[in-house]
Amino acid sequence: MGGVHGYSDKENKRRYQLHKVLKKKNIKCSALSRTFFIPIGFEIESEKAAKELVSVFGYSAQTNVFSDESEKRVAI
């Protein structure tokens, strides 16, 4: 049957495998918004998993200005 957001189960499995690759490199991914958050200076062209998420699955790459530590200290 169909998967999440119009993707097949096979496509979803591939997306989550790519998420895992990026998470090992400390890059956060959001499956629901189809966005991943890259540090400043990160070259998408050099990262195969990131390129596939953008070109095949329509993900957006968002620059993450703050480190994990500074995010924890910000109160909104």
Secondary structure, 3 states (H helix, E strand, C coil): CECHHHCEHHHHHHHHHHHHHHHHCCCEEECCCCEEEEECCCCHHHCHHHHHHHHHHCCEEEEECCCHHHHHHCCC
